[in-house]
Amino acid sequence: MAPEENGEAARLLRSFERRFLAARALRSFPWQSLEEKLRDSSGSELLLNILQKTVKHPLCVKHPPSVKYARGFLSELIRKHEAVHTEPLDELYEALAEVLTAEEPTQCHRSYLLPSGDSVTLSESTAIVSHGTTGLVTWNAALYLAEWALENPAAFTHRTVLELGSGAGLTGLAICKTCRPRAYIFSDCHSRVLEQLQGNVLLNGLSLEPSVTAPAQHPAFKTPDTENPRVMVARLDWDVVTAPQLAAFWPDIVIAADVLYCPETILSLVGVLQKLSACQKDQQAPDAYVAFTIRNPETCQLFTTELGRAGILWEELPRHDQKLFPYEEHSEMAILKLTL
């Protein structure tokens, strides 16, 4: 095989691997490129390699996606093979047979490969919106903010990070594994989300600090650890939390992703950002970054208008080119840097 063909095959494998591990929509896979490759090749090596990089991947074996998802993927892979080759490929049918006999759990997994060679694995609800909250799954802006963080690790290194509306925890776990923060506080207000957050922190090999009323008084949050950050999961209701309670976290930087989904939430978010502006550390308010998917321009306009009314300056960061994670290709996303 020519070097350029080897390169194309490697890129195709990488694309299938990243999308499958992250359980992205099957329509987003490069099926057409696969068909073209299969027509140009008489062997089954490519399909066997895809099988090893997806269903048989060590991460997938240890932390599998939903049974329905794996079944749909293998069925499509078999269709592509049968459309080009007459000889059946036993390994594909054996893999499908295994999936067909498996039971569907209430939780499934997504894994995201990091540039360092490490990965972040999340346990998520099989329902998109379950138990009255959207926080049980990973949304696109969380991936986008995580990419920005990995490109700008200095913004987090040896600093205390407070994340608002952490959801399943993707952004924070990626930061904890690659950006060497001093401490990281995941937060949310829904009990099921908090329970899942704690599970995902432990699933990724991080230790949890005990939940304390004033973490700044906890010695662990003042002692830097160059190896692992101090990690805490906190219940934070934006409407009732007070400025002194927020100040107790001693945040150097505040982040949030995909939290602009209704006017009520926007007003609550701006309110908590106002309270955070009073959290002076060395006579300086924390840096703040908010990432979101632009679904409705009016919602984004409401957010920037309310920021103006609250006296919070903002600027949109330039779009970053490096795409480390597989999210929706045509999603329009933005990150605002706020001056509290």
Residue pairs with C-beta under 8 A, 6 or more apart in sequence:
1 9
8 33
8 37
9 37
9 46
9 49
12 30
12 33
12 34
12 37
12 46
13 46
13 49
13 50
13 53
15 29
15 30
15 326
16 29
16 30
16 34
16 50
16 53
16 54
17 53
17 54
17 57
17 113
18 113
18 325
18 326
19 28
19 29
19 326
20 29
20 53
20 54
20 55
20 57
20 60
20 65
20 73
21 54
21 57
21 59
21 60
21 110
21 111
21 112
21 113
21 119
22 110
22 111
22 112
22 325
22 326
23 65
23 66
23 69
23 108
23 109
23 110
24 326
24 327
26 69
26 72
26 73
26 76
28 326
28 328
28 329
29 76
31 76
31 80
34 46
34 50
34 80
35 80
35 83
35 84
37 46
38 46
38 47
38 80
38 81
38 84
38 85
39 84
44 81
44 85
44 89
47 77
47 81
47 89
47 92
48 89
48 91
50 77
51 77
51 91
51 92
51 95
54 60
54 73
55 70
55 73
55 74
55 95
55 99
56 95
59 111
59 119
59 121
60 111
63 109
63 111
63 121
63 123
63 203
64 70
64 108
64 109
65 108
65 109
65 110
66 104
66 105
66 108
66 126
67 99
67 102
67 103
67 104
67 105
68 104
69 108
70 99
71 96
71 99
71 100
74 92
74 95
74 96
74 99
75 96
77 92
78 89
78 92
78 93
78 96
81 89
81 92
82 88
104 126
105 126
106 125
106 126
107 123
107 124
107 125
107 126
108 123
108 124
108 126
109 121
109 122
109 123
109 124
110 121
110 122
110 124
110 138
111 119
111 120
111 121
111 122
112 119
112 120
112 121
112 122
112 143
112 146
112 170
112 174
112 325
113 119
114 120
114 150
114 174
114 177
114 178
114 324
115 150
115 178
115 324
116 177
116 178
118 177
118 178
120 170
120 173
120 174
120 177
120 204
121 200
121 203
121 204
122 138
122 168
122 169
122 170
122 173
122 200
122 203
123 168
123 196
123 199
123 200
123 203
124 136
124 137
124 138
124 168
124 196
125 131
125 136
125 137
125 196
127 136
128 134
128 137
129 136
130 136
131 190
131 192
132 190
133 190
133 192
133 193
134 167
134 261
135 165
135 166
135 167
135 168
135 188
135 190
135 192
135 193
135 196
136 167
136 168
136 192
136 193
136 196
137 167
137 168
138 167
138 168
138 170
139 167
139 257
139 258
139 293
140 258
140 293
140 327
140 328
140 331
140 333
141 257
141 258
141 291
141 292
141 293
141 333
142 167
142 168
142 170
142 171
142 257
142 258
142 291
143 170
143 171
143 325
143 327
144 257
144 291
144 293
144 327
144 333
144 335
145 171
145 255
145 257
145 289
145 291
145 335
146 170
146 171
146 174
146 175
146 324
146 325
147 320
147 322
147 323
147 324
147 325
148 289
148 291
148 317
148 320
148 335
149 155
149 156
149 171
149 174
149 175
149 178
149 179
149 255
150 174
150 178
150 179
150 324
151 320
151 322
153 178
153 179
153 180
155 179
155 253
155 287
156 175
156 179
156 180
156 181
156 253
157 179
157 180
157 181
158 180
158 181
158 182
158 224
159 181
159 182
159 252
159 253
160 181
160 182
160 183
160 184
160 185
160 221
160 249
160 250
160 251
160 252
160 253
161 172
161 175
161 181
161 183
161 184
161 185
161 251
161 252
161 253
161 254
161 255
162 185
162 187
162 246
162 249
162 251
162 253
162 254
162 255
162 276
162 286
163 171
163 172
163 184
163 185
163 186
163 187
163 254
163 255
163 256
164 187
164 236
164 238
164 254
164 255
164 256
164 259
164 269
164 272
165 187
165 188
165 256
165 257
165 258
165 259
166 172
166 186
166 187
166 188
166 193
166 197
166 233
167 188
167 193
167 197
167 257
167 258
168 193
168 196
168 197
168 200
169 186
169 196
169 197
169 200
169 201
171 255
171 257
172 184
172 186
173 200
173 201
173 204
173 206
175 181
175 184
176 184
176 204
176 206
176 228
176 229
176 231
177 204
180 226
180 229
181 229
182 224
182 225
182 229
182 230
183 215
183 220
183 221
183 229
183 230
183 231
183 232
184 229
184 230
184 231
184 232
185 215
185 231
185 232
185 233
185 234
185 249
185 251
186 197
186 201
186 231
186 232
186 233
186 234
187 233
187 234
187 235
187 236
188 194
188 197
188 235
188 236
189 235
189 236
189 237
189 238
191 235
194 233
194 235
197 233
198 208
198 233
201 208
201 231
201 233
202 208
206 228
206 229
206 231
207 228
207 231
208 231
208 232
208 233
209 215
209 218
209 220
209 221
209 230
209 231
209 232
210 218
211 232
211 233
211 234
211 235
212 218
213 248
214 248
215 221
215 232
215 234
215 248
215 249
215 250
216 222
216 247
216 248
216 249
216 250
217 248
220 230
221 230
221 232
221 250
223 230
234 249
236 272
238 268
238 269
238 271
238 272
239 268
239 271
241 272
241 275
242 275
243 275
243 276
243 278
243 279
246 272
246 275
246 276
246 278
246 279
247 278
247 279
247 280
249 279
250 279
250 281
251 276
251 279
251 281
251 286
252 281
252 286
252 287
253 286
253 287
253 288
253 289
254 273
254 276
254 286
254 287
254 288
254 289
254 340
255 288
255 289
255 290
255 291
256 269
256 289
256 290
256 291
257 290
257 291
257 292
258 291
258 292
258 293
259 265
259 269
259 290
259 292
260 266
260 269
260 290
260 292
260 299
260 300
260 303
261 295
261 299
262 299
263 299
263 302
266 299
266 302
266 303
266 306
267 306
269 290
269 303
270 303
270 306
270 307
270 309
270 310
270 312
273 288
273 307
273 310
273 312
273 338
273 340
274 310
274 312
276 285
276 286
276 288
276 340
277 285
277 312
277 340
278 285
279 285
279 286
285 339
285 340
286 340
287 337
287 338
287 340
288 337
288 338
288 339
288 340
289 317
289 335
289 336
289 337
289 338
290 303
290 335
290 336
290 338
291 333
291 334
291 335
291 336
292 300
292 303
292 333
292 334
293 331
293 332
293 333
294 300
294 332
294 333
294 334
300 334
304 314
304 336
307 313
307 314
307 338
312 338
312 339
312 340
313 338
313 339
314 336
314 337
314 338
314 339
315 336
315 337
316 334
316 335
316 336
316 337
317 334
317 335
317 336
317 337
319 334
